[in-house]
Amino acid sequence: MPIFWQCDRCTACCRWPGEVRVSEEQMNQIAGHLGISVNAFIRDYTRLTAQRDGLALTDQSDGSCVFLDGQNCRIQTVKPQQCRDFPNLWDFPRFEEVCRAKPLNVPADEWRERIRNATGKSVDPFDVSPS
């Protein structure tokens, strides 16, 4: 049986170093959610990726996501796909050492449905390509 990791929004993933890439569509959604223009969003909340091939969310001075406010995500309803995919569609060794997601053994059909609800993606549990 596949394992579905049930997120409990511990925000550990929001505090890890790295890049949260944002697509043009995601930038539009987040800017609309914040009630600002896309240009203002890009200026105030993004940076060039390390590979210089796109934009990523900026970090707070402590390295956490710019949208993390205590234990809450200010953009939870429109968070980037990369965030929605964690932890089930990531290949992040030993993530469970810091993430409090609960492992649930579920039948393959239920796993597919839970992934679709969490990420918006249709994925087979036995053919997961990590993010």
C-alpha positions, -999 to +999 in steps of 0.1 A: +000+000+000+013+035-008+019+060+020+002+093+019+018+120+040-010+140+057+003+176+063-005+191+096+009+225+086+038+224+110+056+249+087+089+231+089+091+230+051+086+268+051+118+273+071+141+251+051+167+267+028+161+265-009+141+280-037+104+281-041+100+287-078+069+306-090+053+304-125+037+334-142+003+319-134+012+315-098+025+351-096-008+363-110-028+343-084-007+354-055-007+390-065-045+389-069-047+373-034-026+400-019-045+428-038-014+441-055-001+443-091+020+415-105+048+440-110+046+449-073+046+412-064+077+406-085+095+436-070+086+429-034+084+391-031+106+374-057+143+370-066+161+355-096+167+318-092+203+306-087+203+292-122+190+327-135+162+310-154+132+321-134+118+337-103+116+323-067+100+336-036+123+357-014+133+347+022+129+364+055+162+373+073+160+340+092+158+320+059+121+312+062+096+319+034+086+355+030+049+345+034+054+327+067+038+346+095+044+328+127+028+294+121+006+306+092+011+309+055-003+342+043-009+327+008-021+292+019-051+292-005-029+302-035+005+288-025+029+277-053+026+242-068+060+233-053+045+239-018+013+220-026+034+190-038+053+186-005+059+161+009+041+135-012+056+144-046+091+154-035+122+133-032+136+148-001+155+122+019+148+122+057+122+150+055+102+132+082+129+140+107+118+176+107+083+175+091+054+164+113+033+150+084+015+118+094+022+087+073-011+070+063-011+036+046-039+039+021-052+019-009-039+032-043-072+047-053-075+066-020-038+078-025-046+091-060-077+110-047-058+125-018-030+136-041-055+151-065-071+170-036-038+182-022-019+190-053-044+192-082-024+165-100-034+131-112-005+108-103-001+070-100+014+061-066+037+035-082+050+059-108+058+091-088+084+113-104+099+135-076+099+172-078 
